[in-house]
Amino acid sequence: MPSITAFKGSDEGQIVEASVDKRDLQPDEVLLKITHSGLCGTDVHYKNVPMVLGHEGVGEVQEIGSNVTLLKKGDRAGFGYNHSSCLSCAQCLSGNDIFCPQRQLYGEADLDQGSMASHAVWKESFLFKIPESISSEDAAPLQCGGITVYTALQLYPVKAGERVGVLGVGGLGHLAIQFAAKMGCEVVVFSGSDSKEEEAIKLGAKEFYATKGATELKLKDGKGIDRLLVTSSAQVDWNLYLSVINPRGAVYPLSVSSDDLRMPYMPLILNGIRVQGSVVGSRGIHREMLEFAAAQNIKPIVQLFPMSKQGIEDAFQALEDGKMRYRGVLVAQ
């Protein structure tokens, strides 16, 4: 097995280029030569941890273990946030392995493996073959950003014709608009200013509302929304948004924040509104997402950076400065 060059976080929050010890390939594992890695907002939380960064990996299969049957050398495959699960508990057997009590998530397991590296050793069961019509640079952000919004729409199934609100046009939001629109929903976008209105409409939104400084929201024809996908981690004025959610509607907080989620009681109680937790998808829905994206020509809007120490630092800086449009993708040199 070739030596692995990896890019790690550090206690000081600096990117460190390091050589990772070789690891023997187990019968159910695959050696992937990484060609592209997405940069996710979650990665910012791990810059201060001495671990290999990245969880939106796409690359080419170089070696396979003796029990690997679904992938072969030369295939393109991707991986995301979950590394493994027990495959035998009630959650796994019902197709919900992302909720397995023994799941192994990014930042918690396999700290010597990640997508910001030359190679990764991964279990075949948690790798996903990339459809031919999706380029590798487009496939990388789908491994976390894409599956996060798709899961919220499909695990808690949206129906064609429903009005789906998307709060924020960014790394998650611009994908949520596309997926919801292609599912036949009326997409209503809320953004701080009107600067992204034209783009949101092109992505599939039917209505757009600039909300900065707003004290109340009045939607077209008085129609409310059935679901609200919150793709911004900043706390919002919940009285403003709960007022336009239809009775028995739902709120989906999708971005990561260490803050408490604070909401007024009465609008939830009086209108039967639920707050639905959601995380990246299980294996079955992940594969379905890639097939849907390929069939519907759903693509992230990306900025490319070289997979180098400087390139990674530049990508993190753009993300943290709010200048990323909309998903950063690191490309192996």
N, C-alpha and C positions, 0 to 999 in steps of 0.2 A: 504494500500500500504506500502511495506517495506521502511525503510529509505534508502536513496541512498548515498553511499560512492563515492565520486568523486575526481578526481585529476585535479587541476586547475593550470593555470599559475599565475604569480604575477608580480607586478611592477618591482621587482628585477630580474625577469627571473628565479625564483626558483619554483620547483614543490611543490604544497601545497595539502596535503590530507585534505578533508573537508567533512562535512555532508551536503547534499542538502535537503532543506525543501521538505516535501511531497507535491505532487501535485495531485489534484483530476483527475481521468481519465475521459476525455470527451468521448461522444458517438463514435467519429471517431478515438479514440486513442488506442494504444496498449502499455502495459508495457512489455518491453523486458529485460530479465536478460542477461547482456552482458557476453559472454564467451571469445571473442577475439576482439582486436582492432588493426587495422593497424596504423603504424606511417608514416605520410606523410611529405614531405618537407615543405608543407604549415603550418604544426603544429608549425614549428620553428618560424614562423612569429607571432604566438600568445602566445608564452611562457611568454611574458611580459604583457599579458592581464589577469585580474582576472576573467577568464571564465573556464568552464569545457572544457578540451581539447579533441581532437579526432573526426574524421569524417569518419572513416572506421570501422563501428561497425557491429558485428555479434553476435547473441545470440538466446536465446530461449524465445518464447512467454509465458508469465506467466499469464497475464490478458488481456482481450479484452473489449472494450467499447460496448455498446448496439447496435451500428450500424455497427460494424465490421463484414464483411462477407467473406473475402478472406483468413483470417488467423484464426487459432484456437490454443488453448493452446497446447504447446509442439512443434509447428512448429519452424524451424530455419528460421530466417529472418535477413536481413542486411539493413543498411542505409548508405547514403553517404553525399555529400556536400550540397545538397539542402534539406531544411526542409519542404518547403511548397510553394504553388503558388495560384493564385486566381482561377484557373481552368476554367475561363470563358472569358478571353481576347483572342485576335486573336492568340497570340503565344501559349497559352495553348490549344486552340481548334484545332490547327494545329499539336499538338503533340510536341511542342517545349517549354514546360513549364520552361525549364532551362533559357529561355530568357524572362520570364514573368516580367513586370515592378514591380510586387509586390512579386517577389520571395524572399524567406528567406534563405539566405546562411549561412554557417558556419562562425562564427565570427561576424555576424550581427544580428542574432536572436537566441532566446532560449539559452542564454548564460549559463543557468543552466542545460543544457542537452548536452551530448557528449558521445563518445565511450570509453573514459578512465574513466570508472565508473562502479559501480556494476550493475546499471540498467539505462534505459533510457525510457522516455515516448515519443512516436513518433506517428505521424499520419499514419494510415494504408496505405493511398494512396502513401506514400513516403517510405514504407518498401518493401523489395523484398525477396520473398521466395527463399531460397538457394536450388539449385538442389541437389538431394541425392548424386550424384557422386563427388561433390566438398566438401572437408573437410572445417571445419570452419576456420582453420588457413590459408588455401589457399583462402577462400572466402573474408576474411577481406581486403587484399590489392586490390582486384578487385573492391571494392566499390568506390574507387577514382582513384588509379593508373590504374587499368584495364579499367574503363569506360572512362577515359581521352583519352587514345590512341585509344580505339575502336571507340569513337565518331568521332575523326578526320578522321578515315578511312571509316566510314559508313555514317555520316551525309553529308560529301562531298565525295560521294561514289567512292571508289577505284574499279578498274576493275581487274579481274584476268589477270595476264600477265604483269601488269604495274610494273615498277621498282620503288620501294619505298626505299628511303634512310632513315636511322635512325642514327641520330647524338647523340652518347653517349650510352654506355651499362651500365645502372644503374637501379634505381627503376622504371622509366618509360620505358627506352629503351629496357630492356630485355623482357618486356611484349609486346612492339610494334613489336619487331622482330617476336615473336610467332604469334600474331594476323595477321600481314601482310602475313606471310608465309602460315598460314592456310587458308587465303583468296585466295591463288593462286598467290601471287605476288612474284617477284624476289626481295629479300631484300638485300640491299647494306648497310653495316655498316661502320660508320666512328667513330674512337675512338682515343684518344690521343696517346696510345701506342699499341703494338701488344700483350700485355699480356692477352687480353680477346678474341683474335681471335678464339681459339679453342672452347671456350664456345659459342661465337656468332654463329659459324657454327652449333654447336649442337642444338642451339635454332631455327635454320631454315634459317640463312643467307646464301646467295650464294656467296657474295663477302665481303671482309673486307679490310679496308684501315687505316693504322696508320697515323695520320695527324700531330703529334707534330713536329713543325719546318718546315713543308712543305710549299713551296712557290707556288706550283701548284699541281693539282690533275689530274692524267691520269687514267681513268677507263678502265677496261678490254674491249678489242675490240672497244674502243672509244664510248661505249654506255653511254649516260647520264642517269639521273634519272628523273622520272616524278613528284615525290613528295619528300619532305624532312621533316621528323618529327624531330624537334629540342627538345631533351629531356634534354639538359643541360641549366642551367640558365645563365651561363657565356657568355659574349659577344664573338663572334667568328669572324674570318676573313671572312666576307661575300663575298669578291671578290673571295676567294678560292672556296667557295661552290656554289655560283651563276654560276660559270663557268661550272659546270657539271650538272646543271638543264636544262632539255630539254625545248624548246620553249613552252610557255603556261603551264609550270609546276607551282608548288605551294610550298610554304614554310609554315609550321605549327609550330609556337612557342608554345610549350605545357607546359613548366615549368614556375614557378612564379618568377618574378623579379621586383624590384622597379625601375630598370634602364630604360632609354629610349632605344628603339630598333632603332639602326642606321644602315642604309643600303645605298649603292650607288644607285643613280637613274638610270643610264644608262643601266645596265644589266636588270633591271626590265622592263624598257620601251621598249628596243630594242627586248627583247625576250618574252614580254607579260607575265612575271612571276608575280604571285599574292602572297601576304602575307595574309594567311587566319587565322584569330583569331578563336580559338576553346576553349571550356571549357568542364567540365564534362557533361554527357549526361542527356537528359530528361528521364522520367519514362519508356516510351516504349522501347527506345534504351538500357536503363539499363537492363531491363528484357531480351532483346534479347542478350545482351553481356553475361549474365550469362548462358543462354542456349547454346550459341556458345562455350563458354569456356568449358562447361560440355561435349558437343558433340565432341570437338576437343582435349580434355585433355590438355588444356592450364593451366599451373600452375605458380604462382610466385615462385621465389627462396627467401626463407624467413630465417630470424634469429629470434629465439624466446626469449622473455624476460618475467619475471613474471609481472603481473599487480599489481605492488606495487610502492610506492614512489621511492625506490631504483632502481627497474627494469625499471621504466620510465626514470629516470635520466640516467641510463646506456644506454638505447636505444637512447635517444636524443644525448648523447655524441658520440656514435658510428656513428650516422647519421651526426652530425656536423663535425666530424673528417674525414669524407669520408671513413669510415671503414665498413659501412653497406653493406651487400651482401644478397639481394639487397633491400628487404623490411623488416622492423622491424615489428614484430607482438607481441603484449602483450597478455598474456594468464592469465585469471582469476585463482586465486589460490583456 
